[in-house]
Amino acid sequence: LAAVQAGAQRLVPALEIDQAITQYAGLRSVGSEGDYIIRPAVGCPRLLHVAGIRSTGLSASPAIGDYVTELLRKQGLDVRPRQAPLPGRARLPQPP
């Protein structure tokens, strides 16, 4: 952390490090074809690419899940909700 603080202060001398309350780091995928690559693979249509999802993917994840489920159905996969929760997990409430 001290090395990060020193580097940050070299870049922004007026930065007040004592005001920082925490720090975060993360990785985001970057698609060579752009963001939100969600499609069957060209050479293997039963394989789906779900890549290039950036930070907006958190709020988009329910819609992404619905879209991926529909793509899987179109590929002939029998996609149904679980009838029982996985062992050790509570059942999630189902939407009306």
Gaussian input, Z-matrix of N, CA and C with variables (Angstrom, degrees):
# hf/3-21g

backbone

0 1
 N
 C     1     B1
 C     2     B2     1     A1
 N     3     B3     2     A2     1     D1
 C     4     B4     3     A3     2     D2
 C     5     B5     4     A4     3     D3
 N     6     B6     5     A5     4     D4
 C     7     B7     6     A6     5     D5
 C     8     B8     7     A7     6     D6
 N     9     B9     8     A8     7     D7
 C    10    B10     9     A9     8     D8
 C    11    B11    10    A10     9     D9
 N    12    B12    11    A11    10    D10
 C    13    B13    12    A12    11    D11
 C    14    B14    13    A13    12    D12
 N    15    B15    14    A14    13    D13
 C    16    B16    15    A15    14    D14
 C    17    B17    16    A16    15    D15
 N    18    B18    17    A17    16    D16
 C    19    B19    18    A18    17    D17
 C    20    B20    19    A19    18    D18
 N    21    B21    20    A20    19    D19
 C    22    B22    21    A21    20    D20
 C    23    B23    22    A22    21    D21
 N    24    B24    23    A23    22    D22
 C    25    B25    24    A24    23    D23
 C    26    B26    25    A25    24    D24
 N    27    B27    26    A26    25    D25
 C    28    B28    27    A27    26    D26
 C    29    B29    28    A28    27    D27
 N    30    B30    29    A29    28    D28
 C    31    B31    30    A30    29    D29
 C    32    B32    31    A31    30    D30
 N    33    B33    32    A32    31    D31
 C    34    B34    33    A33    32    D32
 C    35    B35    34    A34    33    D33
 N    36    B36    35    A35    34    D34
 C    37    B37    36    A36    35    D35
 C    38    B38    37    A37    36    D36
 N    39    B39    38    A38    37    D37
 C    40    B40    39    A39    38    D38
 C    41    B41    40    A40    39    D39
 N    42    B42    41    A41    40    D40
 C    43    B43    42    A42    41    D41
 C    44    B44    43    A43    42    D42
 N    45    B45    44    A44    43    D43
 C    46    B46    45    A45    44    D44
 C    47    B47    46    A46    45    D45
 N    48    B48    47    A47    46    D46
 C    49    B49    48    A48    47    D47
 C    50    B50    49    A49    48    D48
 N    51    B51    50    A50    49    D49
 C    52    B52    51    A51    50    D50
 C    53    B53    52    A52    51    D51
 N    54    B54    53    A53    52    D52
 C    55    B55    54    A54    53    D53
 C    56    B56    55    A55    54    D54
 N    57    B57    56    A56    55    D55
 C    58    B58    57    A57    56    D56
 C    59    B59    58    A58    57    D57
 N    60    B60    59    A59    58    D58
 C    61    B61    60    A60    59    D59
 C    62    B62    61    A61    60    D60
 N    63    B63    62    A62    61    D61
 C    64    B64    63    A63    62    D62
 C    65    B65    64    A64    63    D63
 N    66    B66    65    A65    64    D64
 C    67    B67    66    A66    65    D65
 C    68    B68    67    A67    66    D66
 N    69    B69    68    A68    67    D67
 C    70    B70    69    A69    68    D68
 C    71    B71    70    A70    69    D69
 N    72    B72    71    A71    70    D70
 C    73    B73    72    A72    71    D71
 C    74    B74    73    A73    72    D72
 N    75    B75    74    A74    73    D73
 C    76    B76    75    A75    74    D74
 C    77    B77    76    A76    75    D75
 N    78    B78    77    A77    76    D76
 C    79    B79    78    A78    77    D77
 C    80    B80    79    A79    78    D78
 N    81    B81    80    A80    79    D79
 C    82    B82    81    A81    80    D80
 C    83    B83    82    A82    81    D81
 N    84    B84    83    A83    82    D82
 C    85    B85    84    A84    83    D83
 C    86    B86    85    A85    84    D84
 N    87    B87    86    A86    85    D85
 C    88    B88    87    A87    86    D86
 C    89    B89    88    A88    87    D87
 N    90    B90    89    A89    88    D88
 C    91    B91    90    A90    89    D89
 C    92    B92    91    A91    90    D90
 N    93    B93    92    A92    91    D91
 C    94    B94    93    A93    92    D92
 C    95    B95    94    A94    93    D93
 N    96    B96    95    A95    94    D94
 C    97    B97    96    A96    95    D95
 C    98    B98    97    A97    96    D96
 N    99    B99    98    A98    97    D97
 C   100   B100    99    A99    98    D98
 C   101   B101   100   A100    99    D99
 N   102   B102   101   A101   100   D100
 C   103   B103   102   A102   101   D101
 C   104   B104   103   A103   102   D102
 N   105   B105   104   A104   103   D103
 C   106   B106   105   A105   104   D104
 C   107   B107   106   A106   105   D105
 N   108   B108   107   A107   106   D106
 C   109   B109   108   A108   107   D107
 C   110   B110   109   A109   108   D108
 N   111   B111   110   A110   109   D109
 C   112   B112   111   A111   110   D110
 C   113   B113   112   A112   111   D111
 N   114   B114   113   A113   112   D112
 C   115   B115   114   A114   113   D113
 C   116   B116   115   A115   114   D114
 N   117   B117   116   A116   115   D115
 C   118   B118   117   A117   116   D116
 C   119   B119   118   A118   117   D117
 N   120   B120   119   A119   118   D118
 C   121   B121   120   A120   119   D119
 C   122   B122   121   A121   120   D120
 N   123   B123   122   A122   121   D121
 C   124   B124   123   A123   122   D122
 C   125   B125   124   A124   123   D123
 N   126   B126   125   A125   124   D124
 C   127   B127   126   A126   125   D125
 C   128   B128   127   A127   126   D126
 N   129   B129   128   A128   127   D127
 C   130   B130   129   A129   128   D128
 C   131   B131   130   A130   129   D129
 N   132   B132   131   A131   130   D130
 C   133   B133   132   A132   131   D131
 C   134   B134   133   A133   132   D132
 N   135   B135   134   A134   133   D133
 C   136   B136   135   A135   134   D134
 C   137   B137   136   A136   135   D135
 N   138   B138   137   A137   136   D136
 C   139   B139   138   A138   137   D137
 C   140   B140   139   A139   138   D138
 N   141   B141   140   A140   139   D139
 C   142   B142   141   A141   140   D140
 C   143   B143   142   A142   141   D141
 N   144   B144   143   A143   142   D142
 C   145   B145   144   A144   143   D143
 C   146   B146   145   A145   144   D144
 N   147   B147   146   A146   145   D145
 C   148   B148   147   A147   146   D146
 C   149   B149   148   A148   147   D147
 N   150   B150   149   A149   148   D148
 C   151   B151   150   A150   149   D149
 C   152   B152   151   A151   150   D150
 N   153   B153   152   A152   151   D151
 C   154   B154   153   A153   152   D152
 C   155   B155   154   A154   153   D153
 N   156   B156   155   A155   154   D154
 C   157   B157   156   A156   155   D155
 C   158   B158   157   A157   156   D156
 N   159   B159   158   A158   157   D157
 C   160   B160   159   A159   158   D158
 C   161   B161   160   A160   159   D159
 N   162   B162   161   A161   160   D160
 C   163   B163   162   A162   161   D161
 C   164   B164   163   A163   162   D162
 N   165   B165   164   A164   163   D163
 C   166   B166   165   A165   164   D164
 C   167   B167   166   A166   165   D165
 N   168   B168   167   A167   166   D166
 C   169   B169   168   A168   167   D167
 C   170   B170   169   A169   168   D168
 N   171   B171   170   A170   169   D169
 C   172   B172   171   A171   170   D170
 C   173   B173   172   A172   171   D171
 N   174   B174   173   A173   172   D172
 C   175   B175   174   A174   173   D173
 C   176   B176   175   A175   174   D174
 N   177   B177   176   A176   175   D175
 C   178   B178   177   A177   176   D176
 C   179   B179   178   A178   177   D177
 N   180   B180   179   A179   178   D178
 C   181   B181   180   A180   179   D179
 C   182   B182   181   A181   180   D180
 N   183   B183   182   A182   181   D181
 C   184   B184   183   A183   182   D182
 C   185   B185   184   A184   183   D183
 N   186   B186   185   A185   184   D184
 C   187   B187   186   A186   185   D185
 C   188   B188   187   A187   186   D186
 N   189   B189   188   A188   187   D187
 C   190   B190   189   A189   188   D188
 C   191   B191   190   A190   189   D189
 N   192   B192   191   A191   190   D190
 C   193   B193   192   A192   191   D191
 C   194   B194   193   A193   192   D192
 N   195   B195   194   A194   193   D193
 C   196   B196   195   A195   194   D194
 C   197   B197   196   A196   195   D195
 N   198   B198   197   A197   196   D196
 C   199   B199   198   A198   197   D197
 C   200   B200   199   A199   198   D198
 N   201   B201   200   A200   199   D199
 C   202   B202   201   A201   200   D200
 C   203   B203   202   A202   201   D201
 N   204   B204   203   A203   202   D202
 C   205   B205   204   A204   203   D203
 C   206   B206   205   A205   204   D204
 N   207   B207   206   A206   205   D205
 C   208   B208   207   A207   206   D206
 C   209   B209   208   A208   207   D207
 N   210   B210   209   A209   208   D208
 C   211   B211   210   A210   209   D209
 C   212   B212   211   A211   210   D210
 N   213   B213   212   A212   211   D211
 C   214   B214   213   A213   212   D212
 C   215   B215   214   A214   213   D213
 N   216   B216   215   A215   214   D214
 C   217   B217   216   A216   215   D215
 C   218   B218   217   A217   216   D216
 N   219   B219   218   A218   217   D217
 C   220   B220   219   A219   218   D218
 C   221   B221   220   A220   219   D219
 N   222   B222   221   A221   220   D220
 C   223   B223   222   A222   221   D221
 C   224   B224   223   A223   222   D222
 N   225   B225   224   A224   223   D223
 C   226   B226   225   A225   224   D224
 C   227   B227   226   A226   225   D225
 N   228   B228   227   A227   226   D226
 C   229   B229   228   A228   227   D227
 C   230   B230   229   A229   228   D228
 N   231   B231   230   A230   229   D229
 C   232   B232   231   A231   230   D230
 C   233   B233   232   A232   231   D231
 N   234   B234   233   A233   232   D232
 C   235   B235   234   A234   233   D233
 C   236   B236   235   A235   234   D234
 N   237   B237   236   A236   235   D235
 C   238   B238   237   A237   236   D236
 C   239   B239   238   A238   237   D237
 N   240   B240   239   A239   238   D238
 C   241   B241   240   A240   239   D239
 C   242   B242   241   A241   240   D240
 N   243   B243   242   A242   241   D241
 C   244   B244   243   A243   242   D242
 C   245   B245   244   A244   243   D243
 N   246   B246   245   A245   244   D244
 C   247   B247   246   A246   245   D245
 C   248   B248   247   A247   246   D246
 N   249   B249   248   A248   247   D247
 C   250   B250   249   A249   248   D248
 C   251   B251   250   A250   249   D249
 N   252   B252   251   A251   250   D250
 C   253   B253   252   A252   251   D251
 C   254   B254   253   A253   252   D252
 N   255   B255   254   A254   253   D253
 C   256   B256   255   A255   254   D254
 C   257   B257   256   A256   255   D255
 N   258   B258   257   A257   256   D256
 C   259   B259   258   A258   257   D257
 C   260   B260   259   A259   258   D258
 N   261   B261   260   A260   259   D259
 C   262   B262   261   A261   260   D260
 C   263   B263   262   A262   261   D261
 N   264   B264   263   A263   262   D262
 C   265   B265   264   A264   263   D263
 C   266   B266   265   A265   264   D264
 N   267   B267   266   A266   265   D265
 C   268   B268   267   A267   266   D266
 C   269   B269   268   A268   267   D267
 N   270   B270   269   A269   268   D268
 C   271   B271   270   A270   269   D269
 C   272   B272   271   A271   270   D270
 N   273   B273   272   A272   271   D271
 C   274   B274   273   A273   272   D272
 C   275   B275   274   A274   273   D273
 N   276   B276   275   A275   274   D274
 C   277   B277   276   A276   275   D275
 C   278   B278   277   A277   276   D276
 N   279   B279   278   A278   277   D277
 C   280   B280   279   A279   278   D278
 C   281   B281   280   A280   279   D279
 N   282   B282   281   A281   280   D280
 C   283   B283   282   A282   281   D281
 C   284   B284   283   A283   282   D282
 N   285   B285   284   A284   283   D283
 C   286   B286   285   A285   284   D284
 C   287   B287   286   A286   285   D285

   B1=1.4526
   B2=1.5228
   B3=1.3351
   B4=1.4675
   B5=1.5252
   B6=1.3468
   B7=1.4674
   B8=1.5284
   B9=1.3298
   B10=1.4645
   B11=1.5230
   B12=1.3251
   B13=1.4626
   B14=1.5219
   B15=1.3350
   B16=1.4688
   B17=1.5257
   B18=1.3336
   B19=1.4670
   B20=1.5138
   B21=1.3315
   B22=1.4642
   B23=1.5258
   B24=1.3119
   B25=1.4631
   B26=1.5262
   B27=1.3355
   B28=1.4701
   B29=1.5229
   B30=1.3498
   B31=1.4594
   B32=1.5240
   B33=1.3332
   B34=1.4633
   B35=1.5219
   B36=1.3528
   B37=1.4633
   B38=1.5287
   B39=1.3233
   B40=1.4708
   B41=1.5285
   B42=1.3225
   B43=1.4614
   B44=1.5193
   B45=1.3235
   B46=1.4610
   B47=1.5220
   B48=1.3115
   B49=1.4635
   B50=1.5254
   B51=1.3166
   B52=1.4634
   B53=1.5255
   B54=1.3418
   B55=1.4541
   B56=1.5316
   B57=1.3407
   B58=1.4688
   B59=1.5182
   B60=1.3307
   B61=1.4634
   B62=1.5291
   B63=1.3367
   B64=1.4623
   B65=1.5191
   B66=1.2909
   B67=1.4564
   B68=1.5211
   B69=1.3160
   B70=1.4479
   B71=1.5273
   B72=1.3194
   B73=1.4566
   B74=1.5107
   B75=1.2949
   B76=1.4553
   B77=1.5108
   B78=1.2977
   B79=1.4544
   B80=1.5143
   B81=1.2938
   B82=1.4600
   B83=1.5121
   B84=1.3009
   B85=1.4525
   B86=1.5203
   B87=1.3115
   B88=1.4552
   B89=1.5157
   B90=1.3092
   B91=1.4567
   B92=1.5075
   B93=1.3233
   B94=1.4653
   B95=1.5239
   B96=1.3250
   B97=1.4625
   B98=1.5254
   B99=1.2992
   B100=1.4519
   B101=1.5122
   B102=1.3165
   B103=1.4580
   B104=1.5253
   B105=1.3126
   B106=1.4572
   B107=1.5315
   B108=1.3104
   B109=1.4619
   B110=1.5228
   B111=1.3118
   B112=1.4623
   B113=1.5221
   B114=1.3389
   B115=1.4626
   B116=1.5211
   B117=1.3447
   B118=1.4623
   B119=1.5338
   B120=1.3191
   B121=1.4609
   B122=1.5229
   B123=1.3189
   B124=1.4594
   B125=1.5277
   B126=1.3153
   B127=1.4573
   B128=1.5092
   B129=1.3301
   B130=1.4697
   B131=1.5282
   B132=1.3231
   B133=1.4612
   B134=1.5211
   B135=1.3529
   B136=1.4673
   B137=1.5264
   B138=1.3231
   B139=1.4697
   B140=1.5211
   B141=1.3197
   B142=1.4617
   B143=1.5129
   B144=1.3185
   B145=1.4615
   B146=1.5246
   B147=1.3169
   B148=1.4615
   B149=1.5171
   B150=1.3197
   B151=1.4709
   B152=1.5239
   B153=1.3165
   B154=1.4549
   B155=1.5206
   B156=1.3330
   B157=1.4601
   B158=1.5255
   B159=1.2907
   B160=1.4610
   B161=1.5279
   B162=1.3152
   B163=1.4637
   B164=1.5255
   B165=1.3179
   B166=1.4666
   B167=1.5211
   B168=1.3197
   B169=1.4588
   B170=1.5156
   B171=1.3055
   B172=1.4687
   B173=1.5218
   B174=1.3139
   B175=1.4660
   B176=1.5282
   B177=1.3247
   B178=1.4653
   B179=1.5246
   B180=1.3423
   B181=1.4644
   B182=1.5333
   B183=1.3336
   B184=1.4733
   B185=1.5351
   B186=1.3143
   B187=1.4658
   B188=1.5268
   B189=1.3251
   B190=1.4656
   B191=1.5237
   B192=1.3368
   B193=1.4645
   B194=1.5149
   B195=1.3297
   B196=1.4666
   B197=1.5234
   B198=1.3201
   B199=1.4718
   B200=1.5313
   B201=1.3305
   B202=1.4628
   B203=1.5296
   B204=1.3270
   B205=1.4655
   B206=1.5223
   B207=1.3270
   B208=1.4616
   B209=1.5320
   B210=1.3298
   B211=1.4715
   B212=1.5246
   B213=1.3322
   B214=1.4649
   B215=1.5293
   B216=1.3205
   B217=1.4717
   B218=1.5316
   B219=1.3287
   B220=1.4670
   B221=1.5305
   B222=1.3272
   B223=1.4570
   B224=1.5272
   B225=1.3315
   B226=1.4525
   B227=1.5187
   B228=1.3213
   B229=1.4571
   B230=1.5219
   B231=1.3192
   B232=1.4595
   B233=1.5249
   B234=1.3124
   B235=1.4626
   B236=1.5212
   B237=1.3386
   B238=1.4650
   B239=1.5245
   B240=1.3190
   B241=1.4728
   B242=1.5297
   B243=1.3101
   B244=1.4713
   B245=1.5204
   B246=1.3194
   B247=1.4543
   B248=1.5257
   B249=1.3272
   B250=1.4635
   B251=1.5265
   B252=1.3195
   B253=1.4718
   B254=1.5246
   B255=1.3185
   B256=1.4613
   B257=1.5240
   B258=1.3285
   B259=1.4656
   B260=1.5345
   B261=1.3098
   B262=1.4660
   B263=1.5097
   B264=1.3320
   B265=1.4613
   B266=1.5203
   B267=1.2945
   B268=1.4594
   B269=1.5213
   B270=1.2930
   B271=1.4661
   B272=1.5311
   B273=1.3305
   B274=1.4459
   B275=1.5229
   B276=1.3077
   B277=1.4692
   B278=1.5220
   B279=1.3170
   B280=1.4610
   B281=1.5123
   B282=1.3367
   B283=1.4782
   B284=1.5246
   B285=1.3310
   B286=1.4832
   B287=1.5187
   A1=110.73
   A2=116.60
   A3=120.15
   A4=110.86
   A5=117.32
   A6=120.75
   A7=110.89
   A8=117.06
   A9=120.90
   A10=110.02
   A11=116.63
   A12=120.44
   A13=111.20
   A14=117.05
   A15=120.63
   A16=110.33
   A17=116.67
   A18=120.16
   A19=111.95
   A20=116.86
   A21=120.73
   A22=110.74
   A23=116.86
   A24=119.28
   A25=111.69
   A26=118.12
   A27=119.70
   A28=110.32
   A29=116.22
   A30=120.34
   A31=112.16
   A32=116.68
   A33=122.49
   A34=107.52
   A35=116.41
   A36=119.56
   A37=114.41
   A38=117.82
   A39=120.19
   A40=112.49
   A41=118.16
   A42=121.69
   A43=110.68
   A44=115.86
   A45=121.27
   A46=108.75
   A47=116.88
   A48=122.40
   A49=111.87
   A50=117.78
   A51=119.57
   A52=112.56
   A53=117.64
   A54=121.45
   A55=112.26
   A56=117.37
   A57=120.53
   A58=109.64
   A59=116.62
   A60=119.44
   A61=111.89
   A62=117.51
   A63=121.41
   A64=108.68
   A65=117.55
   A66=121.91
   A67=109.07
   A68=115.69
   A69=121.65
   A70=109.01
   A71=115.52
   A72=121.62
   A73=107.75
   A74=116.48
   A75=119.59
   A76=110.94
   A77=115.08
   A78=121.65
   A79=108.51
   A80=116.08
   A81=120.88
   A82=107.88
   A83=115.41
   A84=119.24
   A85=109.47
   A86=115.51
   A87=121.37
   A88=106.87
   A89=116.59
   A90=120.63
   A91=111.58
   A92=116.66
   A93=120.62
   A94=111.29
   A95=116.21
   A96=121.29
   A97=111.53
   A98=117.36
   A99=121.30
   A100=110.84
   A101=115.20
   A102=120.96
   A103=110.42
   A104=115.45
   A105=123.36
   A106=112.65
   A107=115.55
   A108=121.52
   A109=105.89
   A110=116.38
   A111=122.07
   A112=106.38
   A113=115.49
   A114=119.81
   A115=110.19
   A116=116.17
   A117=118.48
   A118=110.04
   A119=116.50
   A120=121.16
   A121=109.16
   A122=116.80
   A123=121.81
   A124=111.23
   A125=117.79
   A126=121.08
   A127=115.09
   A128=116.73
   A129=120.46
   A130=107.71
   A131=117.81
   A132=120.35
   A133=115.26
   A134=117.98
   A135=119.00
   A136=111.46
   A137=116.76
   A138=122.15
   A139=107.87
   A140=116.95
   A141=120.54
   A142=110.53
   A143=115.12
   A144=120.72
   A145=107.02
   A146=116.41
   A147=122.30
   A148=103.77
   A149=115.29
   A150=121.21
   A151=109.74
   A152=114.58
   A153=120.34
   A154=113.11
   A155=116.35
   A156=120.50
   A157=108.07
   A158=116.74
   A159=121.15
   A160=110.41
   A161=116.85
   A162=120.62
   A163=112.85
   A164=118.33
   A165=119.96
   A166=111.40
   A167=117.56
   A168=121.64
   A169=112.85
   A170=117.47
   A171=119.46
   A172=110.15
   A173=116.57
   A174=118.92
   A175=111.50
   A176=117.58
   A177=121.06
   A178=113.00
   A179=118.02
   A180=120.54
   A181=114.53
   A182=121.31
   A183=117.80
   A184=112.14
   A185=117.07
   A186=120.24
   A187=111.15
   A188=117.48
   A189=120.70
   A190=109.55
   A191=116.80
   A192=120.71
   A193=112.09
   A194=117.34
   A195=120.96
   A196=110.88
   A197=116.62
   A198=121.33
   A199=110.62
   A200=117.36
   A201=121.48
   A202=109.82
   A203=117.60
   A204=121.01
   A205=110.26
   A206=117.14
   A207=120.50
   A208=111.06
   A209=117.78
   A210=120.07
   A211=110.76
   A212=117.30
   A213=120.88
   A214=110.84
   A215=116.99
   A216=120.24
   A217=110.17
   A218=116.89
   A219=120.58
   A220=111.78
   A221=116.70
   A222=120.86
   A223=111.68
   A224=116.85
   A225=120.75
   A226=115.16
   A227=117.86
   A228=120.55
   A229=109.91
   A230=116.46
   A231=121.91
   A232=107.91
   A233=116.53
   A234=122.05
   A235=108.25
   A236=115.89
   A237=121.55
   A238=108.84
   A239=117.34
   A240=119.08
   A241=110.05
   A242=116.77
   A243=120.80
   A244=109.14
   A245=115.24
   A246=120.04
   A247=111.22
   A248=116.11
   A249=121.02
   A250=107.80
   A251=117.69
   A252=119.33
   A253=110.96
   A254=115.41
   A255=120.32
   A256=108.88
   A257=118.57
   A258=120.63
   A259=111.52
   A260=115.64
   A261=120.74
   A262=114.69
   A263=117.89
   A264=120.64
   A265=110.26
   A266=115.88
   A267=120.62
   A268=109.41
   A269=116.24
   A270=120.81
   A271=109.36
   A272=116.37
   A273=120.58
   A274=109.60
   A275=117.70
   A276=118.77
   A277=110.24
   A278=117.21
   A279=122.53
   A280=109.14
   A281=116.38
   A282=118.52
   A283=110.46
   A284=116.08
   A285=120.08
   A286=111.77
   D1=-37.57
   D2=179.56
   D3=-62.34
   D4=-39.51
   D5=179.00
   D6=-66.13
   D7=-38.23
   D8=177.68
   D9=-65.91
   D10=-44.04
   D11=178.92
   D12=-61.21
   D13=-44.24
   D14=-179.79
   D15=-63.19
   D16=-43.07
   D17=178.59
   D18=-64.00
   D19=-41.00
   D20=178.96
   D21=-64.55
   D22=-40.27
   D23=-179.73
   D24=-71.05
   D25=-28.10
   D26=173.80
   D27=-66.43
   D28=-38.20
   D29=179.93
   D30=-75.68
   D31=-38.20
   D32=-177.68
   D33=-132.92
   D34=85.89
   D35=-175.28
   D36=-56.93
   D37=-29.24
   D38=-178.23
   D39=-81.86
   D40=-1.99
   D41=-178.77
   D42=-62.64
   D43=129.47
   D44=179.41
   D45=-96.45
   D46=94.26
   D47=-176.60
   D48=-62.91
   D49=-31.43
   D50=-177.65
   D51=-66.43
   D52=-11.79
   D53=178.17
   D54=-85.84
   D55=-13.35
   D56=-179.67
   D57=-70.87
   D58=129.11
   D59=-179.41
   D60=-101.64
   D61=-19.91
   D62=177.74
   D63=-166.67
   D64=177.92
   D65=178.51
   D66=-140.62
   D67=153.89
   D68=-178.35
   D69=-134.82
   D70=154.19
   D71=173.61
   D72=-145.22
   D73=153.03
   D74=178.35
   D75=-166.67
   D76=164.25
   D77=177.20
   D78=-116.76
   D79=141.40
   D80=176.18
   D81=-126.56
   D82=135.45
   D83=178.15
   D84=-72.12
   D85=147.98
   D86=176.69
   D87=-125.74
   D88=121.42
   D89=-179.93
   D90=-85.29
   D91=137.56
   D92=178.06
   D93=-69.15
   D94=-19.02
   D95=179.87
   D96=-103.23
   D97=5.80
   D98=-178.28
   D99=114.26
   D100=-172.08
   D101=-179.87
   D102=-82.95
   D103=158.29
   D104=174.78
   D105=54.44
   D106=66.34
   D107=173.79
   D108=-89.74
   D109=102.58
   D110=-178.12
   D111=-132.84
   D112=100.43
   D113=-176.12
   D114=-167.40
   D115=161.63
   D116=173.75
   D117=-66.50
   D118=149.11
   D119=176.28
   D120=-67.85
   D121=145.36
   D122=-177.63
   D123=-62.24
   D124=-48.42
   D125=-176.21
   D126=-85.33
   D127=-9.76
   D128=-176.56
   D129=-148.49
   D130=86.31
   D131=-172.85
   D132=-62.37
   D133=-15.39
   D134=177.66
   D135=-84.46
   D136=-4.08
   D137=175.43
   D138=-100.80
   D139=126.64
   D140=178.61
   D141=-103.06
   D142=137.02
   D143=171.28
   D144=-92.99
   D145=126.00
   D146=173.09
   D147=-130.93
   D148=90.86
   D149=-171.55
   D150=-141.87
   D151=174.14
   D152=178.48
   D153=67.85
   D154=22.84
   D155=-179.13
   D156=-84.18
   D157=117.98
   D158=-177.98
   D159=-96.33
   D160=-163.37
   D161=-173.71
   D162=-60.42
   D163=-27.24
   D164=177.42
   D165=-69.34
   D166=-11.16
   D167=178.82
   D168=-62.77
   D169=-24.50
   D170=178.54
   D171=-62.93
   D172=-50.64
   D173=-179.95
   D174=-75.81
   D175=-23.68
   D176=179.85
   D177=-87.50
   D178=-7.66
   D179=-172.64
   D180=-57.19
   D181=-37.90
   D182=176.65
   D183=-61.75
   D184=-43.36
   D185=178.84
   D186=-68.26
   D187=-37.42
   D188=176.75
   D189=-61.82
   D190=-44.20
   D191=178.06
   D192=-60.27
   D193=-43.26
   D194=177.73
   D195=-62.42
   D196=-43.25
   D197=-178.68
   D198=-65.61
   D199=-44.68
   D200=178.69
   D201=-62.94
   D202=-41.45
   D203=177.53
   D204=-59.37
   D205=-43.34
   D206=179.05
   D207=-65.17
   D208=-40.47
   D209=176.63
   D210=-61.66
   D211=-40.64
   D212=178.82
   D213=-65.32
   D214=-40.07
   D215=176.62
   D216=-61.09
   D217=-43.00
   D218=179.36
   D219=-63.35
   D220=-25.37
   D221=177.45
   D222=-83.67
   D223=-1.54
   D224=176.79
   D225=96.17
   D226=5.52
   D227=179.23
   D228=-79.32
   D229=134.33
   D230=177.56
   D231=-79.67
   D232=101.15
   D233=-175.99
   D234=-107.41
   D235=112.11
   D236=179.33
   D237=-133.58
   D238=151.79
   D239=174.78
   D240=-63.06
   D241=149.52
   D242=175.34
   D243=-62.60
   D244=143.06
   D245=177.55
   D246=-84.90
   D247=-21.27
   D248=179.55
   D249=-139.60
   D250=146.12
   D251=178.81
   D252=-67.19
   D253=158.80
   D254=174.22
   D255=-62.11
   D256=149.82
   D257=179.45
   D258=-54.27
   D259=132.03
   D260=178.42
   D261=84.34
   D262=2.81
   D263=-179.36
   D264=-123.34
   D265=144.21
   D266=177.89
   D267=-82.17
   D268=150.87
   D269=177.07
   D270=-70.78
   D271=136.57
   D272=176.29
   D273=-78.79
   D274=146.14
   D275=177.66
   D276=-64.47
   D277=138.83
   D278=179.77
   D279=-90.26
   D280=141.81
   D281=178.33
   D282=-66.11
   D283=153.18
   D284=-178.70
   D285=-66.52

